[in-house]
Amino acid sequence: MSRTTFDQLLQAGCHFGHLKRKWNPAMAPYIFMERNGIHIIDLHKTVAKIDEAAEALKGIAKQGKKILFVATKKQAKDIVAEKAASVNMPYVIERWAGGTLTNFPTIRKAVKKMTTIDKMMNDGTFSNLSKRELLQISRQRTKLEKNLGSIAELNRLPSALFVIDVVKEHIAVKEANRLGIPVFAIVDTNADPRPIDYAIPANDDAKDSIEVILNAVCDAISEGLEERKVEKADEKAAAEQAEEAADKPRRARRARKADEAPQAEEAPAAEAPKAEAAPAEEAPKAEEAAPAAE
């Protein structure tokens, strides 16, 4: 089942590439034709590549792993932040700090610093600082938040990157390649698709083009998250059933013991009258024997 149609992509302007003189020859397989000095992207291939990328992203989300969205260009920022947040995935939209992936422990230290400042704000430590110190720390907090964005919640390296404009975000792509993290990206005719694991040939400058592709991949991620939730619920139910099945023999044994316990208590009570009756019968015989002896 296709997640996008040819007409949807055409309407969004996904087919418009860059000027012919700016093209990257590695994009030749995805170029349909040239019109008025502009390359036109083959949208049939774009549809196939979106579906391929969406299925792979769905699988990653289903495993409970994180996908980091990267888009620092103006026309992509807002839509990426909105779509990534809708599927609870981290994103970078201000500036890619060199070493975000390859020097991840340092990034975690910056996150820890930001958390410490937040703690100071909440526990009243700020009330003991001078206005100048307060201003310096507040500025530092704002800068950290702007640079780190939502990766502050990322406790480990992401399992995949989704990049918009691989030329602009070439540092992020290089870091992911170096660490073996798969890269998904919208690749325009001026870019090299070879370092990209899942390249989606499309216009990466138009907001509508970016949005229609993000809708498809985020829907796939959402499906993966829902399937994970259902699987977890099924596993929990199966575990409860298994526990109940294992507990049945134990309950049966306890029930049998409970039934046997009263019988064991009644047995001595039944014998007691017999023991008392025996001397009562023997007593008259002893009395009768006495006169006979006389």
Secondary structure, DSSP 8 states (H G I E B T S, - for coil): --SS-HHHHHHHTTTEEEEGGG--GGGGGGEEEEETTEEEE-HHHHHHHHHHHHHHHHHHHHTT--EEEE--SHHHHHHHHHHHHHTT--EE-S---TTTTTTHHHHHHHHHHHHHHHHHHHHTGGGGS-HHHHHHHHHHHHHHHHHHGGGGG--S--SEEEEE-TTTTHHHHHHHHHHT--EEEEE-TTS--TT-SEEEES-SS-HHHHHHHHHHHHHHHHHHHHHHHHHHHHHHHHHHHHHHHHHHHHHHHHHHHHHHHHHHHHHHHHHHHHHHHHHHHHHHHHHHHHHHH-
